[in-house]
């Protein structure tokens, strides 16, 4: 076992096809474990800046929070005095982020291997933490200054349908009842907001265009009912329930495709009011205006052509615009995108994004280019 770090270093080489050579010197099961760890470390670099030095299990890596998101969330802990409990700490991504901003944090997980990995991974980030192995539902947490919980989001049958219903282990109801003024719960981004108790804040967090998660803040921490946050820009928008619905008009010269964090938070009308924009359909989140719509809360585009949807008219319009390669985005309009992409493929020299959507509840196509 003393030589295991040497084995792990060899298995982490750029060429991972070294199993046969390593098995001449090490037990087969140890080589298999090291090779698996090398592969996990390679994948982990997409989530962690120091992933190549961390240790993982496959489920632990899959469920771990992206480092960018964990650091953003940890900022709200920086004024907590006393001990923070990280329940269901997994491999320690959030534990390390919280530990970097508070004086005392304890990670708890019922899997001993995860508790050990969490301590190692926090140390990799230069953070000292305490860890414990326990069933979190059997703990007394009333002495903690704040509690963070990352419950497993799979149903008892092993599928992911529970994500939308709020199914988790421990259950969200248990998390909401924790006897601490400050409780933060990580939840699936598809969580239905009606499952969140009154007084709690639901923050939807996206990294770029990828909606990562919902973060639930207890009343002692909440500053809004719903919030949209977009990283790495680090911008947030609160959904104001008093803001009137955005006006609905035909497409103008420019389009903004709001971040999924904005749509999930119900902040489309807030964003429209900020940009002096309108929706092109009452049930579609696309915003439009006659002036450029630049915002960190959405993808800004120029509308090159706007027409009722039909494959032949759209194909003719793409030929007229010298567009051969198209990125198809569908919003509120059914259809086989793969087949449609094949039928619209042309010989033009330009590329464009085609938004298949609805305008005033009519099937519509918008030929767009990114706003530079």
C-alpha positions as MATLAB code, in Angstrom:
seq = 'XXXXXXXXXXXXXXXXXXXXXXXXXXXXXXXXXXXXXXXXXXXXXXXXXXXXXXXXXXXXXXXXXXXXXXXXXXXXXXXXXXXXXXXXXXXXXXXXXXXXXXXXXXXXXXXXXXXXXXXXXXXXXXXXXXXXXXXXXXXXXXXXXXXXXXXXXXXXXXXXXXXXXXXXXXXXXXXXXXXXXXXXXXXXXXXXXXXXXXXXXXXXXXXXXXXXXXXXXXXXXXXXXXXXXXXXXXXXXXXXXXXXXXXXXXXXXXXXXXXXXXXXXXXXXXXXXXXXXXXXXXXXXXXXXXXXXXXXXXXXXXXXXXXXXXXXXXXXXXXXXXXXXXXXXXXXXXXXXXXXXXXXXXXXXXXXXXXXXXXXXXXXXXXXXXXX';
ca = [
       0.000    0.000    0.000;
       2.921    2.379    0.628;
       3.736    2.246   -3.065;
       0.162    2.943   -4.194;
       0.782    6.670   -4.888;
       3.560    5.629   -7.271;
       1.151    3.290   -9.048;
      -1.484    6.002   -9.246;
       1.032    8.427  -10.724;
       1.989    5.940  -13.412;
      -1.643    5.196  -14.225;
      -2.260    8.920  -14.581;
       0.178    9.287  -17.443;
      -1.120   10.723  -20.712;
      -1.134    7.243  -22.224;
      -3.486    5.235  -20.050;
      -2.812    2.007  -21.963;
      -0.215    0.804  -19.514;
      -2.298   -1.840  -17.724;
      -0.365   -4.822  -18.999;
       2.972   -3.387  -17.923;
       1.646   -2.367  -14.517;
       0.098   -5.791  -13.868;
       3.591   -7.286  -14.071;
       4.486   -5.289  -10.937;
       1.212   -4.819   -9.048;
      -1.859   -6.909   -8.078;
      -4.557   -6.913  -10.756;
      -7.247   -5.381   -8.543;
      -4.909   -2.560   -7.502;
      -4.043   -1.788  -11.120;
      -7.746   -1.751  -12.017;
      -8.481    0.675   -9.172;
      -5.618    2.958  -10.181;
      -6.691    2.940  -13.831;
     -10.252    3.792  -12.818;
      -8.972    6.628  -10.641;
      -6.864    7.966  -13.509;
      -9.906    8.020  -15.783;
     -12.009    9.770  -13.125;
      -9.318   12.390  -12.572;
      -9.254   13.089  -16.286;
     -13.025   13.638  -16.303;
     -12.849   15.690  -13.108;
     -10.803   18.441  -14.737;
     -14.083   19.597  -16.314;
     -15.409   20.354  -12.818;
     -12.356   21.036  -10.677;
      -9.264   23.142  -11.267;
      -7.234   20.640   -9.215;
      -9.072   17.539  -10.356;
      -5.841   15.820  -11.384;
      -4.775   15.656   -7.716;
      -8.145   14.751   -6.185;
      -9.617   11.311   -5.508;
     -13.069   10.132   -6.604;
     -15.644    7.419   -6.848;
     -17.682    7.378  -10.036;
     -20.999    8.257   -8.325;
     -19.223   10.840   -6.181;
     -17.831   12.640   -9.217;
     -21.134   12.523  -11.073;
     -22.984   14.102   -8.147;
     -20.287   16.592   -7.164;
     -20.951   20.303   -7.606;
     -18.929   22.176  -10.219;
     -16.202   24.167   -8.497;
     -17.487   27.417  -10.028;
     -20.951   26.833   -8.556;
     -19.640   25.653   -5.183;
     -17.519   28.772   -4.764;
     -20.417   31.019   -5.728;
     -22.712   29.359   -3.204;
     -20.075   29.424   -0.465;
     -19.932   33.225   -0.610;
     -23.182   33.383    1.376;
     -21.491   31.466    4.207;
     -18.682   33.974    4.696;
     -20.377   35.777    7.611;
     -21.303   32.589    9.490;
     -19.732   32.375   12.932;
     -19.388   28.960   14.488;
     -19.553   25.544   12.880;
     -21.125   24.735    9.511;
     -22.322   21.196    8.843;
     -22.056   19.821    5.305;
     -24.472   16.896    5.292;
     -24.119   14.240    2.568;
     -20.744   15.805    1.752;
     -19.821   13.231   -0.891;
     -16.294   13.656   -2.237;
     -16.030   17.121   -0.702;
     -16.431   19.698   -3.472;
     -18.781   21.895   -1.464;
     -16.948   21.062    1.758;
     -13.734   22.558    0.379;
     -15.518   25.652   -0.948;
     -17.316   26.323    2.345;
     -14.188   25.556    4.353;
     -12.340   28.258    2.437;
     -14.648   30.991    3.803;
     -15.586   29.834    7.338;
     -13.561   29.012   10.452;
     -15.075   25.597   11.108;
     -16.843   23.091    8.857;
     -17.637   19.420    9.398;
     -18.511   17.102    6.548;
     -20.787   14.140    7.206;
     -21.498   11.200    4.900;
     -22.716    7.687    5.575;
     -20.183    6.290    3.089;
     -16.811    5.989    4.807;
     -14.940    6.120    1.518;
     -16.576    9.440    0.640;
     -15.735   10.907    4.034;
     -12.079    9.965    3.563;
     -11.991   11.309    0.013;
     -13.663   14.531    1.139;
     -10.918   15.190    3.670;
      -8.226   14.447    1.090;
      -9.850   16.626   -1.561;
     -10.283   19.555    0.813;
      -6.583   19.309    1.644;
      -5.778   19.386   -2.081;
      -7.475   22.813   -2.126;
      -5.520   23.929    0.926;
      -8.485   23.644    3.303;
      -8.529   21.794    6.625;
     -11.858   20.199    7.501;
     -13.274   17.646    9.904;
     -15.254   14.663    8.609;
     -17.537   12.114   10.222;
     -19.236    8.924    9.068;
     -22.904    8.848   10.023;
     -26.486    8.672    8.825;
     -27.316   12.380    8.642;
     -30.957   11.743    9.544;
     -29.819   10.476   12.944;
     -27.746   13.539   13.816;
     -28.617   16.400   16.118;
     -27.805   19.560   14.185;
     -29.373   22.199   16.448;
     -25.925   23.312   17.649;
     -24.695   24.190   14.144;
     -24.588   27.815   13.003;
     -25.538   26.796    9.472;
     -26.301   23.592    7.569;
     -25.686   22.691    3.938;
     -27.360   19.571    2.523;
     -26.782   17.888   -0.834;
     -29.268   15.000   -0.813;
     -29.076   12.256   -3.412;
     -31.623   13.057   -6.106;
     -32.606    9.562   -7.252;
     -35.876    7.898   -6.433;
     -36.120    4.643   -4.525;
     -36.482    2.771   -7.826;
     -33.192    4.184   -9.096;
     -34.633    6.407  -11.832;
     -34.443   10.192  -12.045;
     -38.171   10.943  -12.247;
     -38.005   12.073   -8.666;
     -35.921   15.091   -9.710;
     -39.037   16.961  -10.822;
     -41.143   15.748   -7.903;
     -38.459   16.639   -5.401;
     -37.659   12.979   -4.612;
     -34.369   12.762   -2.723;
     -32.568   10.978    0.089;
     -32.914   12.386    2.665;
     -36.273   13.826    1.569;
     -36.607   17.543    0.952;
     -39.258   17.672    3.673;
     -36.608   16.542    6.155;
     -34.223   19.220    4.892;
     -36.862   21.925    5.228;
     -37.515   20.906    8.851;
     -33.895   21.121   10.014;
     -33.701   23.075   13.296;
     -31.269   25.736   12.134;
     -31.916   29.340   11.193;
     -29.621   29.027    8.203;
     -30.139   26.023    5.938;
     -29.030   25.676    2.320;
     -30.192   22.769    0.185;
     -28.864   21.764   -3.227;
     -31.641   20.475   -5.502;
     -32.105   19.409   -9.113;
     -32.657   22.262  -11.602;
     -35.960   20.729  -12.686;
     -37.409   20.978   -9.183;
     -41.005   22.188   -9.151;
     -41.099   25.463   -7.261;
     -44.426   24.611   -5.656;
     -42.563   22.053   -3.529;
     -40.541   24.799   -1.830;
     -42.130   26.156    1.388;
     -43.139   29.830    1.665;
     -40.356   32.082    2.843;
     -37.599   30.039    1.203;
     -35.578   31.412   -1.699;
     -35.080   29.318   -4.828;
     -31.942   30.261   -6.755;
     -31.468   28.745  -10.202;
     -27.799   28.626  -11.179;
     -26.476   28.315  -14.730;
     -22.910   28.113  -15.973;
     -22.997   29.629  -19.413;
     -26.084   28.150  -21.069;
     -26.042   25.033  -18.882;
     -28.551   25.084  -16.020;
     -26.755   23.328  -13.174;
     -28.984   23.287  -10.120;
     -31.533   24.894   -7.856;
     -30.298   26.176   -4.494;
     -32.834   26.516   -1.700;
     -32.151   29.094    1.039;
     -34.115   29.005    4.300;
     -36.061   32.078    5.485;
     -33.181   33.076    7.753;
     -31.011   33.421    4.670;
     -33.489   34.263    1.907;
     -33.382   37.679    0.246;
     -35.910   36.928   -2.511;
     -38.534   34.413   -3.560;
     -36.735   33.367   -6.753;
     -33.421   34.352   -8.257;
     -31.518   33.621  -11.470;
     -27.728   33.461  -11.319;
     -25.429   33.123  -14.314;
     -21.796   32.089  -13.899;
     -18.952   32.718  -14.459;
     -20.246   36.261  -15.035;
     -21.413   36.216  -11.416;
     -24.629   38.140  -12.087;
     -27.994   37.592  -10.395;
     -31.512   38.775  -11.138;
     -34.380   38.613   -8.660;
     -37.840   37.760   -9.963;
     -40.162   40.540   -8.823;
     -43.755   39.231   -8.607;
     -45.097   42.782   -9.010;
     -43.532   43.247  -12.472;
     -46.164   43.087  -15.193;
     -45.920   40.539  -17.969;
     -43.804   41.617  -20.903;
     -45.690   43.007  -23.901;
     -46.111   40.704  -26.901;
     -45.232   42.020  -30.362;
     -43.881   40.678  -33.679;
     -40.113   40.084  -33.871;
     -37.940   43.161  -34.225;
     -34.384   43.362  -35.525;
     -32.741   41.627  -32.573;
     -33.396   38.588  -30.379;
     -32.321   37.515  -26.904;
     -32.567   33.874  -25.850;
     -32.703   34.137  -22.027;
     -30.596   31.903  -19.828;
     -32.518   28.864  -18.576;
     -31.861   30.211  -15.073;
     -33.955   33.264  -15.958;
     -36.839   31.218  -17.348;
     -36.867   28.784  -14.402;
     -36.837   31.672  -11.920;
     -39.766   33.306  -13.668;
     -37.725   36.431  -14.344;
     -38.383   36.827  -18.094;
     -40.637   39.862  -17.534;
     -37.988   41.421  -15.265;
     -35.344   40.947  -17.945;
     -37.652   42.361  -20.622;
     -38.330   45.454  -18.509;
     -34.600   45.971  -17.939;
     -33.866   45.781  -21.674;
     -37.026   47.575  -22.883;
     -37.802   44.444  -24.890;
     -40.893   42.376  -25.625;
     -41.849   38.737  -26.097;
     -42.690   37.418  -29.532;
     -45.251   35.001  -28.091;
     -46.996   34.970  -24.716;
     -45.798   31.425  -23.957;
     -42.275   31.629  -25.401;
     -39.422   33.264  -23.474;
     -37.637   34.778  -26.511;
     -37.247   38.550  -26.190;
     -36.975   40.959  -29.100;
     -36.298   44.642  -29.749;
     -35.216   46.992  -32.513;
     -31.997   47.828  -30.676;
     -29.210   45.332  -29.832;
     -30.039   43.196  -26.780;
     -26.738   42.594  -25.020;
     -27.024   40.966  -21.608;
     -25.134   38.402  -19.522;
     -28.556   36.849  -18.899;
     -29.015   35.585  -22.440;
     -27.639   34.860  -25.885;
     -27.826   37.973  -28.067;
     -28.571   37.586  -31.783;
     -29.396   39.572  -34.890;
     -32.524   38.469  -36.753;
     -31.596   38.188  -40.423;
     -34.949   36.858  -41.521;
     -38.356   36.230  -39.947;
     -40.979   34.098  -41.690;
     -43.852   31.663  -41.057;
     -42.479   28.160  -40.699;
     -42.457   25.928  -43.733;
     -39.609   23.699  -44.874;
     -39.570   24.821  -48.512;
     -39.865   28.585  -47.841;
     -37.221   28.308  -45.099;
     -34.850   26.376  -47.361;
     -35.306   28.994  -50.085;
     -34.584   31.785  -47.611;
     -31.402   30.061  -46.428;
     -30.229   29.774  -50.039;
     -30.957   33.471  -50.568;
     -28.857   34.321  -47.507;
     -26.009   32.028  -48.677;
     -26.392   29.864  -45.548;
     -25.309   26.246  -45.768;
     -24.726   25.174  -42.159;
     -27.538   25.659  -39.644;
     -27.846   25.207  -35.894;
     -31.471   24.392  -35.156;
     -33.027   25.475  -31.868;
     -36.606   24.483  -31.192;
     -38.820   26.298  -28.707;
     -42.556   25.606  -28.655;
     -42.574   23.875  -32.037;
     -42.597   20.092  -32.531;
     -40.718   18.256  -35.256;
     -37.861   15.907  -36.083;
     -34.803   18.132  -35.817;
     -32.453   15.546  -37.325;
     -34.611   15.144  -40.418;
     -35.154   18.880  -40.695;
     -31.430   19.604  -40.453;
     -30.829   17.167  -43.309;
     -33.513   18.792  -45.446;
     -32.174   22.282  -44.814;
     -28.524   21.461  -45.470;
     -27.308   23.620  -48.320;
     -24.182   24.698  -50.144;
     -23.984   28.242  -48.828;
     -20.767   29.647  -47.417;
     -22.282   31.027  -44.222;
     -23.658   29.496  -41.022;
     -26.638   30.616  -38.955;
     -28.902   29.665  -36.074;
     -32.503   28.908  -36.989;
     -34.970   29.349  -34.153;
     -38.043   27.200  -34.682;
     -40.664   28.754  -32.466;
     -44.060   30.426  -32.384;
     -45.060   34.029  -33.030;
     -48.544   34.997  -31.887;
     -49.164   31.241  -31.545;
     -48.226   30.591  -35.202;
     -45.347   28.266  -36.215;
     -42.436   30.528  -37.086;
     -38.782   30.504  -38.109;
     -36.158   33.087  -37.217;
     -32.830   33.006  -39.060;
     -30.285   34.504  -36.687;
     -26.601   35.239  -36.290;
     -24.796   35.904  -33.023;
     -24.539   39.568  -32.164;
     -20.922   40.655  -32.194;
];
